[in-house]
Amino acid sequence: MKAWRYAAAIVVIAAAISILLWSLRPRLPIAPSRAPAVTAARLATPASGDVRAPAAGDTAAASAVPEDSLRDTEVDGGVTLDANGRPRADRDLRRLFDYFLARTSEREPTAIRADLLAYLRNALHLDAAAQARVMDWFDKYVAVQQATVEMARSGDLRIDAARLHDLHRGLLGDELARAWFGTDDDYASYTAERLALAHDKNLSAADKTQRLADIEAEMDLLERENYHAATDFQIASMQSREFAAAGADAATRHAERAALWGEEAATRLGTLDRAEADWDARVAAYARARDALLANSALNSDAREIQLAALLNGFSETERRRVLSLAQANALPRH
């Protein structure tokens, strides 16, 4: 049972991390560029599918089918130009690629590429050289997407994070990979290391604290806070499931949690443990009493209903709804 619970937790966490890291949209805040960005505000979708240059005050951008899911949406991302008027490969450009690729299930790849090119020409008014540079990057970006989907997964998050890092740099080179995926790759590596620390039974609490400090030593404060906000819940949930499966006592739980989260967080999690244990005990007592009433053939239906209702007196209104939902779903604890 312990192994099954741990495996289930890892699957959930791995899936969440995979969606977060290997999707095509940025997840952590990126500092805005100081260079001028060329954007258009809204995507219009004429029924003819033709692309037209925007008139004064018009925000039309690219062509689309009549059922287009992006009809009348704000264009996300843009093209940032350097001091010489050349496009820069940054996260704004990646978001622009993602925006057009959102039509993947609706349009052929060649049509999506044509939509983007038309947008660069008619809405952003980029010159031919800038258009060619952006489209070359777009083709590389699409190739990375496909390679990511096809990449073999080992089941070990640290190995997979390293593979993804190498894939990005192998296909894009260091500069493009860092610009588009650097934050994601760093986050993947960091998260995998924290998960490994949380599960490593061979390390003491002090060792875990030191290793976590070493991992975070080179991060800036904002980056560290963002990573914690994105991973703490999943890791704490996994750790709590392991504690429950192993029957860990309160002192062990506190020491292990303090090693990863600090004393204050460990104390709060201990309070949650006690609240959960209290809830479990109350629900178990209710289930036993309810089963006894249902099995008592000496009671008529009216008396049974009165006594069943009285069993809920120890619960708040919100808790009563929860208990009744459990009962209705036949999910009350067995005894």
Helices and strands as residue ranges (DSSP letters): H 2-22, E 37-38, E 79-80, H 91-101, H 109-118, I 119-123, H 128-150, H 157-199, H 205-216, H 221-246, H 250-261, H 263-295, H 301-310, G 311-314, H 317-328
